[in-house]
Amino acid sequence: MPRLLKKADAIFSIWIRTRDGYRCVLCNSTVRVQNGHLIARGKRAVRFDVKNCNAQCSRCNYKHEFEPQHYISWFLRKWGEGEYLDLVDKSKPIYKFSRSELEDLCEKYRIG
C-alpha cells in the first residue's frame, strides 16, 4: 500500500500542476512548481481533494508552513469562506484509503 499511495500522490501532483498551468497560484512563478496542500496532506480525507491542492512554487509551498495566512487568504478570495469551512470540516475525520480507492485515483487523474 505505501507504494500505491506514493504512485497516487505522484499522478495527482502532475494532474494538479497541469490543471494550474505549472504556475504558482500565489505568486505566478513557474519555477520549481509543486502540488501545495492548503490543509496538510497528512489529513488524508482531503489529501486528494482538488480544492485543497493547488500548484505552488517551492518557495510559496515552504512559506505556507510558517505563514499559512497567505494561502488561506488566496483560497478565501477564490472559493469563499463556506468552501473553506467545508474543507476544514471534511479534513477532521481519520481516514484510511483502501487499495481500490488508490487504484481508482491513479486511473482518474492519470494524464495521457
Helices and strands as residue ranges (DSSP letters): H 2-19, E 33-37, G 44-46, E 53-57, H 58-66, H 69-79, H 81-91, H 99-109
